[in-house]
């Protein structure tokens, strides 16, 4: 008889979500949280960190597309006091957007090596123990180098894995195609949580599906979610919504994405030529 291996799991803090993946995300996993803008990736990440604060984990939130103040305000909307957690040494928010030179937890350059070094510095500051990490989003680090997405993602995971992080790495998807930009995170991730949105009978609705989670018998159904002020995110019932009902045909989407990547590469090469 083979004994089942016990797996420690971290709760996401989102009502109804943990039961979709056997109680939570396995400790030490690096999970890709992907989707278009406005689908709930940041709010999901805020819940994950808030739950970490509640249970006594060390917590680091890297924000690249919003300011530190914006993340604190969003958390407060759902009843999470991130300001207090920062003052009590339970949370570090690394601001990679504003680049304040007088803030020790600010990145002045979107450089992956600098990012990793700053995260390690924050972990040392917070001290020994189980840690949660959010990088929201990783896409910002390869906007001008889409071909480097996979290498950067692998580097982040390889180095930070040693520091007892369970991490959520968000990635933006193109509004026009619903396809990933760079395809880096999903190749190296231990899990993939995909958020989507659609208009049904004139009403905007949001959805989530777990596409991959190693060592986990996770749900294969898409579920509708709702986001409510003072409460946050909640998973509702499974849905019959299909992505195919609302997005462009695959062949059209692929051509549009190829054109976008070609344009970005041309811009990058132009910049390199100007430097030389």
C-alpha positions as CSV (number, residue, x, y, z in Angstrom):
1,X,0.0,0.0,0.0
2,X,1.4,3.4,-1.0
3,X,1.1,6.2,1.6
4,X,-0.2,9.5,0.3
5,X,2.3,12.3,0.7
6,X,1.0,15.2,2.8
7,X,1.1,18.5,1.0
8,X,1.1,21.8,2.9
9,X,-1.3,24.2,1.2
10,X,-1.7,28.0,1.5
11,X,-5.2,29.4,1.5
12,X,-5.8,32.1,-1.1
13,X,-8.2,34.0,1.2
14,X,-10.8,34.1,-1.6
15,X,-14.2,32.8,-0.5
16,X,-15.0,29.6,-2.4
17,X,-11.7,29.3,-4.2
18,X,-9.7,27.0,-2.0
19,X,-12.1,24.2,-2.4
20,X,-11.4,24.2,-6.2
21,X,-7.8,23.1,-5.5
22,X,-8.0,20.8,-2.5
23,X,-7.6,23.5,0.1
24,X,-5.1,25.9,-1.4
25,X,-1.9,26.4,-3.3
26,X,0.9,24.0,-2.4
27,X,3.7,25.6,-0.4
28,X,6.7,26.7,-2.6
29,X,4.7,26.8,-5.8
30,X,5.1,29.6,-8.4
31,X,1.7,30.2,-9.9
32,X,0.9,32.2,-13.0
33,X,-2.2,34.4,-12.6
34,X,-3.2,35.5,-16.1
35,X,-5.9,37.4,-17.9
36,X,-7.0,40.6,-19.6
37,X,-7.1,43.9,-17.7
38,X,-10.0,44.2,-15.4
39,X,-10.6,40.5,-14.8
40,X,-9.6,40.5,-11.1
41,X,-5.9,39.5,-11.0
42,X,-4.8,42.3,-8.7
43,X,-7.8,41.8,-6.3
44,X,-7.0,38.0,-6.2
45,X,-3.4,38.9,-5.4
46,X,-4.5,41.3,-2.6
47,X,-6.6,38.6,-1.0
48,X,-3.6,36.2,-1.1
49,X,-1.4,38.7,0.7
50,X,-4.1,39.7,3.2
51,X,-4.6,36.0,4.1
52,X,-0.8,35.7,4.6
53,X,-0.9,38.7,7.0
54,X,-3.8,37.1,8.9
55,X,-2.0,33.7,9.4
56,X,1.4,35.3,10.2
57,X,3.4,34.7,7.0
58,X,6.0,37.1,5.6
59,X,4.5,39.0,2.7
60,X,6.0,40.9,-0.2
61,X,3.9,42.6,-2.9
62,X,5.7,44.0,-6.0
63,X,3.6,46.4,-8.0
64,X,4.7,47.5,-11.5
65,X,1.5,49.0,-12.9
66,X,0.0,50.8,-9.9
67,X,1.6,52.8,-7.1
68,X,2.1,51.5,-3.6
69,X,-0.6,53.9,-2.4
70,X,-3.0,52.6,-5.0
71,X,-2.5,49.0,-3.7
72,X,-3.0,50.1,-0.1
73,X,-6.2,51.9,-1.0
74,X,-7.6,49.0,-3.0
75,X,-6.9,46.7,-0.1
76,X,-8.7,49.0,2.3
77,X,-11.8,48.9,0.1
78,X,-12.1,45.2,1.0
79,X,-11.3,45.7,4.7
80,X,-7.6,44.9,4.6
81,X,-5.3,47.2,6.4
82,X,-2.0,47.0,4.5
83,X,-0.7,50.2,6.0
84,X,-0.8,48.7,9.5
85,X,0.8,45.5,8.3
86,X,3.7,47.5,6.8
87,X,4.2,49.4,10.0
88,X,4.2,46.1,12.0
89,X,6.8,44.6,9.7
90,X,4.5,42.0,8.2
91,X,4.4,43.3,4.7
92,X,6.7,45.0,2.2
93,X,5.3,46.7,-0.9
94,X,8.0,47.1,-3.6
95,X,7.0,50.0,-5.9
96,X,8.4,49.4,-9.3
97,X,6.2,52.0,-11.0
98,X,6.9,55.4,-9.3
99,X,10.7,54.8,-8.8
100,X,11.0,57.0,-5.7
101,X,14.7,57.3,-4.9
102,X,14.1,58.2,-1.3
103,X,12.1,55.0,-0.7
104,X,14.2,51.9,0.1
105,X,11.4,49.7,-1.2
106,X,11.3,51.3,-4.7
107,X,12.8,50.2,-8.0
108,X,14.1,52.9,-10.2
109,X,14.6,50.5,-13.2
110,X,12.5,47.6,-14.5
111,X,15.4,45.2,-14.4
112,X,14.8,41.5,-13.5
113,X,18.1,41.1,-11.6
114,X,17.4,44.3,-9.6
115,X,13.9,43.0,-8.9
116,X,15.1,39.7,-7.5
117,X,17.8,41.4,-5.4
118,X,15.2,43.8,-3.9
119,X,12.8,40.9,-3.1
120,X,15.6,39.0,-1.3
121,X,16.5,42.2,0.6
122,X,12.8,42.5,1.7
123,X,12.7,38.8,2.8
124,X,15.8,39.3,4.9
125,X,14.2,42.4,6.4
126,X,11.0,40.5,7.2
127,X,12.9,37.6,8.8
128,X,12.8,33.8,8.7
129,X,9.6,32.0,8.0
130,X,7.1,31.0,5.4
131,X,6.7,33.7,2.8
132,X,4.2,34.9,0.2
133,X,5.2,36.9,-2.9
134,X,3.1,38.7,-5.5
135,X,4.7,40.2,-8.6
136,X,2.0,42.2,-10.3
137,X,2.8,42.1,-13.1
138,X,5.8,40.3,-14.7
139,X,4.8,41.6,-18.1
140,X,6.3,45.0,-17.4
141,X,9.8,43.5,-17.3
142,X,9.8,42.3,-20.9
143,X,7.6,44.8,-22.7
144,X,10.5,45.8,-24.9
145,X,12.0,42.3,-25.0
146,X,9.1,39.8,-25.5
147,X,11.5,37.1,-26.6
148,X,13.1,37.2,-23.2
149,X,9.9,36.4,-21.3
150,X,10.6,32.8,-20.7
151,X,14.2,33.3,-19.6
152,X,13.3,36.1,-17.2
153,X,10.5,34.0,-15.7
154,X,12.8,31.0,-15.3
155,X,15.5,33.2,-13.6
156,X,13.0,34.6,-11.1
157,X,11.7,31.2,-10.2
158,X,15.2,29.5,-10.0
159,X,16.6,32.2,-7.6
160,X,13.6,32.9,-5.4
161,X,12.6,29.3,-5.0
162,X,15.4,28.9,-2.4
163,X,13.8,31.6,-0.1
164,X,10.6,29.7,0.8
165,X,8.3,31.7,-1.3
166,X,4.9,30.7,-2.5
167,X,4.3,33.2,-5.3
168,X,1.7,34.6,-7.6
169,X,3.1,36.1,-10.8
170,X,0.5,38.0,-12.8
171,X,0.7,38.5,-16.6
172,X,-1.4,40.7,-18.8
173,X,-3.2,39.4,-21.8
174,X,-4.1,41.4,-24.9
175,X,-7.6,42.8,-25.0
176,X,-8.0,42.2,-28.7
177,X,-6.8,38.6,-28.8
178,X,-7.0,37.2,-25.2
179,X,-3.6,35.7,-25.8
180,X,-0.6,36.0,-23.5
181,X,2.2,38.4,-24.1
182,X,5.5,36.7,-24.1
183,X,4.4,33.2,-23.1
184,X,7.1,33.2,-20.4
185,X,5.4,32.6,-17.1
186,X,3.1,29.7,-18.1
187,X,6.1,27.6,-19.3
188,X,7.8,27.6,-15.9
189,X,4.8,27.9,-13.5
190,X,3.7,25.1,-11.2
191,X,0.1,26.3,-11.7
192,X,-2.0,28.5,-14.0
193,X,-5.0,30.4,-12.8
194,X,-6.8,32.2,-15.7
195,X,-9.2,35.0,-15.3
196,X,-11.7,36.0,-18.0
197,X,-14.5,38.4,-18.6
198,X,-17.5,38.6,-21.0
199,X,-20.7,40.5,-21.6
200,X,-23.7,38.3,-21.1
201,X,-27.1,39.9,-21.8
202,X,-25.6,43.3,-21.6
203,X,-23.9,42.7,-18.2
204,X,-20.1,42.4,-17.6
205,X,-19.3,39.2,-15.8
206,X,-16.0,37.8,-14.6
207,X,-14.8,34.2,-14.6
208,X,-11.9,32.0,-13.3
209,X,-10.6,28.6,-14.2
210,X,-7.7,26.6,-12.9
211,X,-5.8,25.3,-16.0
212,X,-2.9,23.7,-14.1
213,X,-1.9,23.0,-10.6
214,X,0.7,20.3,-10.0
215,X,0.1,17.8,-7.2
216,X,-3.5,18.8,-7.1
217,X,-6.8,17.3,-8.2
218,X,-8.2,20.7,-9.1
219,X,-11.6,21.7,-10.5
220,X,-11.8,21.6,-14.3
221,X,-14.9,23.8,-14.4
222,X,-15.0,27.5,-15.1
223,X,-16.6,29.4,-12.3
224,X,-18.2,32.9,-12.2
225,X,-16.8,35.3,-9.7
226,X,-18.0,38.5,-8.2
227,X,-16.2,41.5,-6.6
228,X,-18.0,43.5,-3.9
229,X,-16.8,46.5,-2.0
230,X,-16.0,45.8,1.7
231,X,-16.0,42.1,0.9
232,X,-13.8,41.5,-2.0
233,X,-13.8,38.5,-4.4
234,X,-16.1,35.5,-4.1
235,X,-16.4,32.4,-6.3
236,X,-19.9,31.6,-7.4
237,X,-21.3,28.6,-9.2
238,X,-19.8,26.9,-12.3
239,X,-20.8,28.5,-15.5
240,X,-21.6,27.4,-19.1
241,X,-19.8,30.5,-20.4
242,X,-17.3,29.6,-23.2
243,X,-14.3,31.6,-24.2
244,X,-15.0,30.7,-27.8
245,X,-18.3,32.6,-27.7
246,X,-16.6,35.9,-27.1
247,X,-13.1,36.0,-28.6
248,X,-11.8,36.2,-32.2
249,X,-11.1,33.1,-34.2
250,X,-7.7,31.5,-33.3
251,X,-6.2,32.2,-36.8
252,X,-7.2,35.9,-36.7
253,X,-5.9,36.3,-33.1
254,X,-2.6,34.6,-34.0
255,X,-2.0,37.0,-36.9
256,X,-2.9,40.0,-34.8
257,X,-0.5,38.9,-32.0
258,X,2.3,38.2,-34.6
259,X,1.9,41.8,-35.9
260,X,2.0,43.3,-32.4
261,X,5.2,41.3,-31.6
262,X,6.9,42.4,-34.9
263,X,6.1,46.0,-34.2
264,X,7.6,45.8,-30.7
265,X,10.7,44.1,-32.0
266,X,11.1,46.9,-34.6
267,X,10.8,49.5,-31.9
268,X,13.4,47.7,-29.7
269,X,15.9,47.4,-32.6
270,X,15.4,51.1,-33.4
271,X,16.2,52.0,-29.9
272,X,19.3,49.9,-29.9
273,X,20.5,51.6,-33.1
274,X,20.0,55.0,-31.7
275,X,22.1,54.1,-28.6
276,X,25.0,53.0,-30.8
